[in-house]
Amino acid sequence: MRKYRIILAIVLALAMQLLPLAALAAERMLVPTVDSHLHYLDFTQHTDGFTALIQKMDEAGVSDAIIFGMPIVKMWSESDPVRPAYYLDTDSRGYYYSATDFILAEELRRQPAAVQQRFSPFISGIHPLDQNSVDYIEKLLDLYPGFWQGIGEIMSRHDDLTAFTYGEPPRADHPALMRVYQLAARHNLPVLIHHNISSANLQDPIYLPELERAVAANPATTFIWAHVGISRRVNVPTLREDLVRVLNLYPNLNVDISWVVFSDYIDKDEASLAAWTALIERFPDRIMIGSDKVGHWDTYPAEMTKYNKLLSRLSPTTAKKIAGENIRRLLGKS
């Protein structure tokens, strides 16, 4: 009897040692993964840096990332009782900030080659209402030859963020952005754009025609529609039907399912998860995943591994595509 107690104690001890390893495995991506949507800087242009980011990416099992700055700064108004770190923290205004691209470029270029190779930097510090923006992009391409691999995240319609930001509301089909799309086609650079499908109060896709006009007028430009047009408090019951329609109409349109679209729509309940799984299997080459983390990485692994719930329901081929192969193909890295 004593012998069995000793054996049982040994087995329990081994099990306790293995539990952390099992937990770690559960917190890693199920398939090779590229983060298709990652802000290196927050709304005050601060960051936890590349060393901490690499550590969290490794913990999550994420090999590479599309990375960009933050094109809007949240003003620290003299009337603010605290310094806002996020655009919803206070009522102060926001303003477009092109220096975000230079901060990202200089910090990434200082990293070891092995780190640099894991990131695909995009130009994001674009004023979407200024027709000079195309000249700014050309300047950056000249200053950092061979460095930039895409354009975005362009901030078009973005609910509260739009309301906080100086100037008229941006839109995807604005003449300034039309010039940007044409430049992107010439340089073979994909364009990632945040353009809400609707307002925070209405349920009809009132802003979708603006995006459609932009995509239709620029068939040689590769578009990535961030979050399928969803952000906080945007509730469009026809989202899946709208997405199916535009993916069928525009072969140059792709989407990422980063940020709140996953929790608010895709993983809302089992029925929703099943419906979105079927939709993704229907368009396996046009969808990708991303963290949409903003300069700080404490919750990075959880933000990425939440997609395991979806990946486990997809066919192995489709899971690999949306987790990394699709964005690699758009960047010419497949």
Rosetta blueprint (number, residue, H / E / L):
1 M L
2 R H
3 K H
4 Y H
5 R H
6 I H
7 I H
8 L H
9 A H
10 I H
11 V H
12 L H
13 A H
14 L H
15 A H
16 M H
17 Q H
18 L H
19 L H
20 P H
21 L H
22 A H
23 A H
24 L H
25 A H
26 A H
27 E L
28 R L
29 M L
30 L L
31 V L
32 P L
33 T E
34 V E
35 D E
36 S E
37 H E
38 L E
39 H E
40 Y L
41 L L
42 D L
43 F L
44 T L
45 Q L
46 H L
47 T L
48 D L
49 G L
50 F H
51 T H
52 A H
53 L H
54 I H
55 Q H
56 K H
57 M H
58 D H
59 E H
60 A H
61 G L
62 V E
63 S E
64 D E
65 A E
66 I E
67 I E
68 F E
69 G L
70 M L
71 P L
72 I E
73 V E
74 K E
75 M L
76 W L
77 S L
78 E L
79 S L
80 D L
81 P L
82 V L
83 R L
84 P L
85 A L
86 Y L
87 Y L
88 L L
89 D L
90 T L
91 D L
92 S L
93 R L
94 G E
95 Y E
96 Y E
97 Y L
98 S L
99 A H
100 T H
101 D H
102 F H
103 I H
104 L H
105 A H
106 E H
107 E H
108 L H
109 R H
110 R L
111 Q L
112 P L
113 A H
114 A H
115 V H
116 Q H
117 Q L
118 R L
119 F E
120 S E
121 P E
122 F E
123 I E
124 S L
125 G L
126 I L
127 H L
128 P L
129 L L
130 D L
131 Q L
132 N L
133 S H
134 V H
135 D H
136 Y H
137 I H
138 E H
139 K H
140 L H
141 L H
142 D H
143 L H
144 Y L
145 P L
146 G L
147 F L
148 W L
149 Q L
150 G E
151 I E
152 G E
153 E E
154 I E
155 M E
156 S L
157 R L
158 H L
159 D H
160 D H
161 L H
162 T H
163 A H
164 F H
165 T E
166 Y L
167 G L
168 E L
169 P L
170 P L
171 R L
172 A L
173 D L
174 H L
175 P H
176 A H
177 L H
178 M H
179 R H
180 V H
181 Y H
182 Q H
183 L H
184 A H
185 A H
186 R H
187 H H
188 N L
189 L L
190 P L
191 V E
192 L E
193 I E
194 H E
195 H L
196 N L
197 I L
198 S L
199 S L
200 A L
201 N L
202 L L
203 Q L
204 D L
205 P L
206 I L
207 Y L
208 L H
209 P H
210 E H
211 L H
212 E H
213 R H
214 A H
215 V H
216 A H
217 A H
218 N L
219 P L
220 A L
221 T L
222 T L
223 F E
224 I E
225 W E
226 A H
227 H H
228 V H
229 G H
230 I L
231 S L
232 R L
233 R L
234 V L
235 N L
236 V L
237 P L
238 T L
239 L H
240 R H
241 E H
242 D H
243 L H
244 V H
245 R H
246 V H
247 L H
248 N H
249 L H
250 Y L
251 P L
252 N L
253 L E
254 N E
255 V E
256 D E
257 I L
258 S L
259 W L
260 V H
261 V H
262 F H
263 S H
264 D H
265 Y H
266 I H
267 D L
268 K L
269 D L
270 E H
271 A H
272 S H
273 L H
274 A H
275 A H
276 W H
277 T H
278 A H
279 L H
280 I H
281 E H
282 R H
283 F L
284 P L
285 D L
286 R L
287 I E
288 M E
289 I L
290 G L
291 S L
292 D L
293 K L
294 V E
295 G L
296 H L
297 W L
298 D L
299 T L
300 Y H
301 P H
302 A H
303 E H
304 M H
305 T H
306 K L
307 Y L
308 N H
309 K H
310 L H
311 L H
312 S L
313 R L
314 L L
315 S L
316 P H
317 T H
318 T H
319 A H
320 K H
321 K H
322 I H
323 A H
324 G H
325 E H
326 N H
327 I H
328 R H
329 R H
330 L H
331 L L
332 G L
333 K L
334 S L
